[in-house]
């Protein structure tokens, strides 16, 4: 018999519960798997995972058909209730959205900022303003500016070297010089004055990481040419978040805005003494009327930049 404590100690997402409901409705793992475009072994693993967490079998097999055990019947009553509640909530939310009761604020940021927004900014806003749900995605700087001009976004943070020419309303969010992050294989005793020969050597032997963000990539290439380290040899071009992951596991070198490298070991990173500054701007469509709620959201974003130590001077 399935006890209330066993149910309380389990953790499932609604996707797994829908798979389970399909197994009950179809009385077959194979047909349930086909319904969800899964293989039969994959569906079997989902079922085994649920039964292991509950510490009791939910089905018995009779004449090649699956039938619920007594524990399975108890559990499925709860599953149907949960999925019904979820369905009703989705309907209610859709009705609220279509009637204008719930509004969505759409914002996009460079990938390294995304975690800060999803962990800090958005929970702060969504808890205090349930009628205005904010959603954040990661895009490159050019894509963000284009989306703002096309009204696909309400707000965006992008990198720029010449922000005055951006046909958008802009607030300075952060400013950063460039820094170099060295791979683990590099001799960390080398001085900054040796960066030119180091980059040139690595450019011949391996890959220099280049950002997929157009603005930051242009700054990287400018610096690499200054150090005589940019040629047609192999290099890796990737999204900023991917570059940060590659650096963490030992690839490199990479030249990035210094603020993106604050979480990396200090002995592997150093600021470049000269070079262009990268400006980050919070922006919206030029001439757009800002509602009270959007102004409050902008205030929260700007306050958060100071909380994490981003310089806007």
C-alpha positions in Angstrom: 0.0 0.0 0.0 1.3 3.5 -0.9 1.6 5.7 2.1 1.1 9.5 2.3 4.7 9.8 3.4 6.0 8.0 0.3 4.1 10.4 -1.9 5.3 13.4 0.0 9.0 12.3 -0.3 8.8 12.0 -4.1 9.6 14.7 -6.7 8.2 14.6 -10.2 7.7 17.1 -13.0 4.4 17.2 -14.8 6.0 15.8 -17.9 6.7 12.5 -16.1 3.1 12.5 -14.8 1.7 12.9 -18.3 3.9 10.0 -19.4 2.4 7.9 -16.6 -1.1 8.9 -17.5 -0.5 7.8 -21.1 0.7 4.4 -19.9 -2.6 4.0 -17.9 -4.7 5.2 -20.8 -2.9 3.0 -23.4 -2.3 0.0 -21.1 1.0 -0.4 -23.0 4.5 1.1 -22.7 5.0 0.9 -26.5 1.8 2.8 -27.4 2.4 5.4 -24.6 6.0 5.9 -25.9 4.8 6.4 -29.5 2.2 8.9 -28.3 5.1 11.1 -26.9 7.6 10.3 -29.6 9.8 8.3 -27.3 11.4 4.9 -27.5 9.9 2.1 -25.5 13.1 1.7 -23.4 13.0 5.4 -22.6 9.4 5.2 -21.4 10.3 2.1 -19.4 13.0 4.1 -17.6 10.6 6.9 -16.8 8.2 4.4 -15.2 11.1 2.6 -13.3 12.3 6.0 -12.0 8.8 6.8 -10.6 8.4 3.4 -9.0 11.9 3.6 -7.5 11.0 6.9 -5.9 7.7 5.6 -4.6 9.3 2.3 -3.5 6.3 0.3 -4.8 5.2 -1.1 -8.2 2.4 0.8 -9.9 1.5 -1.8 -12.6 1.2 -5.5 -13.1 1.3 -7.2 -16.5 -1.7 -9.4 -17.4 -1.9 -11.0 -20.8 0.6 -8.4 -22.3 -1.4 -5.5 -20.9 -0.5 -3.2 -18.0 -2.9 -2.9 -15.1 -2.7 -0.6 -12.1 -1.9 -2.1 -8.7 -3.7 -0.8 -5.7 -0.9 1.6 -5.0 -1.0 2.6 -8.6 -4.7 3.5 -8.4 -4.1 5.7 -5.3 -1.2 7.4 -7.0 -3.1 8.0 -10.3 -6.0 9.6 -8.5 -3.5 12.2 -7.3 -1.8 12.5 -10.7 -5.1 13.2 -12.4 -5.9 15.9 -9.8 -2.5 17.6 -10.3 -2.8 17.6 -14.1 -6.4 18.9 -13.9 -5.3 21.8 -11.6 -2.4 22.6 -13.9 -4.7 22.6 -16.9 -7.2 24.9 -15.2 -4.4 27.2 -14.1 -3.1 27.4 -17.7 -6.6 28.2 -18.9 -7.1 30.9 -16.3 -3.7 32.4 -17.2 -4.5 32.4 -20.9 -7.8 34.1 -20.2 -6.1 36.7 -18.0 -3.5 37.4 -20.7 -6.1 37.7 -23.5 -8.2 40.0 -21.4 -5.2 42.2 -20.6 -5.1 41.3 -16.9 -1.6 39.9 -17.2 1.1 41.8 -19.2 4.4 40.5 -20.3 7.7 42.4 -20.3 10.2 41.0 -22.8 13.9 41.6 -22.3 17.0 40.2 -23.8 20.6 40.4 -22.6 24.1 39.2 -23.5 24.5 35.6 -22.3 26.8 36.2 -19.4 24.2 38.5 -17.9 21.4 36.0 -18.2 22.1 34.1 -14.9 22.0 37.4 -13.0 18.7 38.3 -14.5 17.0 34.9 -13.9 18.4 34.6 -10.4 18.1 38.1 -9.1 16.2 40.6 -11.2 13.2 38.6 -12.5 12.2 36.9 -9.2 12.3 40.3 -7.5 10.0 41.7 -10.1 7.7 38.8 -10.7 7.0 38.3 -7.0 6.1 42.0 -6.5 4.2 42.4 -9.8 2.1 39.3 -10.6 0.1 41.2 -13.2 3.3 42.0 -15.2 5.4 38.9 -15.9 8.9 39.6 -17.1 10.7 37.0 -19.3 14.4 37.2 -20.2 16.4 35.6 -23.1 20.0 35.7 -24.2 20.9 37.3 -27.6 23.8 38.9 -29.3 24.1 42.7 -29.3 23.1 43.3 -32.9 20.1 40.9 -32.6 18.9 42.7 -29.5 19.1 46.1 -31.2 17.2 44.8 -34.2 14.5 43.2 -32.0 14.0 46.5 -30.2 13.6 48.4 -33.4 11.1 45.7 -34.6 9.2 45.9 -31.3 9.8 42.3 -30.5 11.4 43.3 -27.2 10.4 45.9 -24.6 13.9 46.3 -23.1 17.4 45.1 -24.1 21.0 45.3 -22.8 23.6 45.3 -25.5 27.3 46.0 -26.0 28.4 49.0 -28.0 31.6 50.9 -28.8 29.7 53.9 -30.2 26.3 54.0 -28.4 25.5 57.6 -29.6 24.7 56.2 -33.1 22.2 53.6 -31.8 18.7 54.7 -32.9 17.3 53.8 -29.4 16.8 55.4 -26.0 19.8 54.2 -24.0 20.8 54.2 -20.3 24.4 53.3 -19.4 24.3 49.9 -17.6 27.9 49.0 -17.3 31.3 49.8 -18.8 34.3 47.5 -18.9 37.8 47.3 -20.2 39.1 44.1 -21.9 40.9 41.3 -20.1 42.7 38.1 -21.1 41.9 34.7 -19.7 44.7 32.2 -20.1 44.1 28.4 -20.5 45.4 26.2 -17.7 48.3 25.1 -19.9 49.8 28.6 -19.9 52.6 29.6 -17.6 50.9 32.1 -15.3 54.3 33.7 -14.4 54.5 35.4 -17.7 54.2 39.1 -17.6 51.7 41.3 -19.4 54.5 42.5 -21.6 54.7 39.0 -23.0 51.1 38.8 -24.1 51.9 39.6 -27.7 54.3 36.7 -28.1 52.0 34.4 -26.2 49.0 35.2 -28.3 51.0 34.9 -31.5 52.4 31.6 -30.5 49.0 30.2 -29.5 47.5 31.6 -32.7 49.9 29.4 -34.7 49.4 26.2 -32.6 45.8 26.3 -31.5 42.6 28.2 -31.3 41.9 31.7 -30.0 38.4 32.0 -28.8 36.2 34.6 -30.5 32.8 35.8 -29.3 29.7 35.3 -31.4 28.5 38.8 -30.2 29.3 41.1 -33.2 30.3 44.1 -31.1 32.6 42.2 -28.7 34.1 40.1 -31.5 35.1 43.4 -33.3 36.9 44.6 -30.2 38.6 41.2 -29.8 39.8 41.2 -33.4 41.1 44.8 -33.1 43.1 43.8 -30.1 44.4 40.7 -31.7 45.6 42.6 -34.7 47.4 45.1 -32.3 49.2 42.1 -30.8 50.0 40.7 -34.2 48.1 37.6 -33.2 45.2 37.5 -35.6 45.5 35.5 -38.8 43.6 32.9 -40.8 44.6 30.1 -38.5 42.0 28.0 -36.6 39.9 29.8 -34.0 36.7 29.1 -32.2 33.8 31.4 -32.6 31.0 30.8 -30.2 28.3 32.4 -28.0 29.6 34.3 -25.0 28.1 31.8 -22.6 29.8 28.9 -24.5 33.2 30.8 -24.4 32.9 31.2 -20.6 32.2 27.5 -20.3 35.2 26.7 -22.5 37.5 28.9 -20.4 36.3 27.1 -17.2 37.4 23.7 -18.6 40.8 25.0 -19.7 40.4 26.2 -23.3 41.7 29.6 -24.4 43.0 32.2 -24.6 40.1 34.6 -24.9 39.8 38.3 -24.7 36.6 39.4 -23.1 35.1 42.4 -21.2 36.7 42.3 -17.8 33.4 42.1 -15.9 32.6 38.7 -17.6 35.8 37.2 -16.1 35.3 38.2 -12.4 34.3 34.6 -11.4 37.4 33.0 -12.9 40.7 32.3 -11.0 42.6 35.6 -10.7 45.9 33.9 -11.5 44.6 33.1 -15.0 43.1 36.4 -15.9 44.6 39.9 -16.2 43.2 43.2 -17.4 44.8 44.6 -20.6 46.4 48.0 -19.8 45.1 49.6 -23.0 42.5 49.0 -25.5 38.9 50.1 -26.2 36.2 50.1 -23.5 33.0 48.2 -24.0 29.9 50.0 -23.0 26.7 48.1 -22.1 23.4 50.0 -22.4 19.9 49.3 -21.3 17.7 50.4 -24.2 14.2 50.6 -25.6 12.5 51.8 -28.7 13.1 55.5 -29.3 10.1 57.7 -28.6 8.2 54.9 -26.8 6.0 55.9 -24.0 7.1 54.1 -20.8 4.4 52.9 -18.5 4.7 53.2 -14.8 5.4 49.5 -14.5 8.1 49.6 -17.2 9.8 52.5 -15.4 9.8 50.6 -12.2 11.3 47.6 -13.9 14.1 49.7 -15.4 14.8 51.1 -11.9 15.1 47.5 -10.6 17.5 46.6 -13.4 19.7 49.7 -12.8 19.8 49.1 -9.1 20.8 45.5 -9.7 23.8 46.7 -11.7 25.2 48.4 -8.6 24.5 45.4 -6.4 26.8 43.2 -8.5 29.4 45.9 -8.8 29.0 46.9 -12.4 30.5 50.3 -13.1 28.4 52.8 -15.0 30.9 55.6 -14.8 
